[in-house]
Amino acid sequence: MILIGVILCTSSVFGQVGINSAAPHPSSNLTVAPTDLKGQYKGTLFSPMTTSQINSIANPAKGLIVYDTLLKCLKVNKGTPAASQWVCVNTRS
């Protein structure tokens, strides 16, 4: 019982995750450093999917970001989980 209490208390204390980052920004729930442990620069790869695969995501979260491989753009769901509205973010080539 004590172990469960400790787990619940510590899990609510840490609301931010840092990947290769010592201190995530307080306003961010996820911070990914631009370099790996060897100091080499890295990027972030969003889920690459076809338009059909994106449209088949069940109840996509508002703000969910994916990469559309057919339209070659990042898409964000500006709608709701019940009524998704996928919009390309980067419309310039």
Secondary structure, DSSP 8 states (H G I E B T S, - for coil): -HHHHHHHHHHHH---EEES-SS--TT-SEEE-SB-TTS-B------EE-HHHHHT-SS--TT-EEEETTTTEEEEE-S-SSS--EEES----
